[in-house]
Amino acid sequence: MVLNEIRSVVLAQNLDYSHYTLARFIKDAIPDAKDEDLWISFLLSIEVGKGNVCLDLSNIEHLAKEVGWQPSGLLKDLESDFIDNKVIGLPAEHKPLIFDRHKLYLNRYYHYEKLIAESLVAKLHEGRKLNGSVWNDIDTLFDVTDSEDYQRLAVMVCLQNHLGIISGGPGTGKTYTVSKLLALLLMQNNQLKIKLAAPTGKAAARLSESVKHIIPHLALPTEVAEALPTEALTLHRLLGIHRFTHRPRFYKKLPLDCDVLVLDEASMIDQQMMAMTCAALRSESRLILLGDKDQLSSVEAGSVFADLCGGLSRTEFDCSQQEMYQQLGNYTLPLHESGFKLANNVVFLEKSHRFNEQSSIGQLAHHIKKGNSVECMYILQNRSNSEDLTWRQPKQGALPELLIQQVGPSALKMTHSHTIAEAFQSFKQLQVLAAVWQGPYGVDSINRTVETWLKKKQALDPSIEFYQGKPLMMSANAYQFGIHNGDIGIVWPDQQDQLKVWFERGKNKFTALSLTQCPKHQSAYAMTVHKSQGSEFDHVILVLPESESALISRELVYTGITRAAQQVEIWAQQGVIERAIQQVTERTSGLMHRLTGSAKASLSSPQKQPPLF
């Protein structure tokens, strides 16, 4: 009976069918499961689908009302029902759902969170004292007079610890900083095995390109420059994740042969992937995380990087670390008092080398992060149509004409390029970013508008799918060809004048797939802000829906405008922008709490743990 009720809710509210499937699986596995427990599993599954790792019991009554569940008892008294429950267990038990610290988890998500916390806390004890020469090497590579730029401080922190977390916006020099860090580590030990990785193929390619560009400018000894790694892998490839089973080849019993692992775009890493990474690293391996805590979180469950930054908004250390960095680098740093265990390992890079103090984009990004909608609107109203910022409020129905005026010439330029390299260069010059997939302001509609105009302009058959210069975004993986979800390809003829899909593999390096080999894809004249993470374009047009939406948040607007290297346009109504800046995405998890204060006892307590991978 209850399964039919849950199924009806799924259909009526157009929810993902997997939420019903979980409740049905539990009922099949545990025939005497209580109706109440099936409803709770259904609510928890919905929360995980929203990106939350767990369900906070304080929200359960509200969530029950949303799906129309009317329980017989008081939900606030649920905790007493979890003792000797067939479905819901305590941390040491192997049950489908786990209850811990007033939160409910799916079993595997509980153990993912616990594994991440334990692994990173263990690395806090792996740091070591450095010999005196390394400080001279640091001063050689950095401008010691610039105490406002924390790049040098970040390197000091990462050199002394086996865990380093560097957060900073675009242009703050995260890759530049970590390149110097790796050079200093190699000066100490030139036999180190260093690996670079990122969550997507696009982000990995960009990391490789950045490191290759930076190395010649570091004035390093030849043997150190040659030893620096320049090829970044996707996390899937690094961990050897099987294309069908999705299990990693490397894990606790078969760890990665790696002394230092650098993970770029860490804000995009979901909880499961982070747990796999932690399980695959030896305890003595260094882990360096680079990211921007203010960007959108991962598509899948969790906000791991933001949690690992501990809710901090500035670099702050405990008393002993304050004193040490004052002596070593003449830094005057705030005192950390929250009890967050990783605080001494987190450095925020705040000085932008891309946007100067007069930059409208830089100032707008700063105030968006702070949630200051008044200042944001002042900048938009008074600095619109400046060299780097434009704000438009399209009238109803005017979007197609605007797209043709602004995006049409760029699309035409791609088709008229002389080489595939030139086509990719044109693609990087302008990109439309949208908040949603569907509707008149969505990616699908924007792509259709541009493509329809382009075909008409070139007298192409309207039904033709592929034509020279068409950009494509992959929406599925093709591991056998090294193609990943989110990669960009451009349709272009080969030497035999056969159309193929070409992918960039470094400066002036390209690979091609036949049209039949190309995985599932869509046009890429526009893409979602989520899909744009890890990318950079000269000129960005951010299109927001005409009405307010729960999907449009501060993090989305910030991520969208900071994809621009030179110029950004925002197409949105004032009320939509103001609402978005005030709307913060908060994901429920227990990771930050596990890394704070008295959580140590819980971290080390023996518990029965099923195989995770």
Secondary structure, 3 states (H helix, E strand, C coil): CHHHHHHHHHHHCCCCCHHHHHHHHHHHHCCCCCHHHHHHHHHHHHHHHCCCCEEEHHHHHHHHHHHCCCCCCCHHHHHHHHCCCCCEECCCCCCCEEEECCEEEEHHHHHHHHHHHHHHHHHCCCCCCCCCHHHHHHHHHCCCCCCCCCHHHHHHHHHHCCEEEEEECCCCCHHHHHHHHHHHHHHHCCCCCEEEEECCHHHHHHHHHHHHHHHHHCCCCHHHHHHCCCCEEEHHHHHCCCCCCCCCCCECCECCCCCEEEECCHHHCCHHHHHHHHHHCCCCCEEEEEECCCCCCCCCCCCHHHHHCCCCCCCCECHHHHHHHHHHHCCCCCECCCCECCHHHEEEECCCCCCCCCCHHHHHHHHHHHCCHHHHHHHHHHHCCCCCEEEECCCCCCHHHHHHHHCHHHHHHHHCCCCHHHHHHHHCCEEEEECCCCCCCCHHHHHHHHHHHHHHHCCCCCCCCCCCCCEEEECCCEHHHCECCCCEEEEEECCCCCEEEEEECCCCCEEEEECCCCCCEEECCEEEHHHHCCCCEEEEEEECCCCCCCCCCHHHHHHHHCCEEEEEEEECCHHHHHHHHHCCCCCCCCHHHHCECCHHHHHHCCCCCCCCC
